[in-house]
Amino acid sequence: MCEYETIFCKALHEKLKEKVKGGLWVRVENDDCLWIDIVQRELNTITHIQIGNPFSELIVKGFSVDEACEEVIKQYRRIILSRCFK
């Protein structure tokens, strides 16, 4: 991971800790995609969320941690609701 990827991932992790209950892993893979994994023991779920392909272009265009956090929360909410109301 490049330095800007590490800084972005750490900042996003801190922001998501305030909003999501569970284990969080934030990383940028070799395919230049931002991945967020959320593990919740209460719901017995592991959720994988992918944002931005390629991630480096999003950073160049000014993609912020707040925007990433909103996108993750939106996708996570949709995934959890679809699992709960099957």
Secondary structure, DSSP 8 states (H G I E B T S, - for coil): --HHHHHHHHHHHHHHHHH--SEEEEEE-TTS-EEEEEEETTTTEEEEEEE-SSHHHHHHTT--HHHHHHHHHHHHHHHHHHHHT-
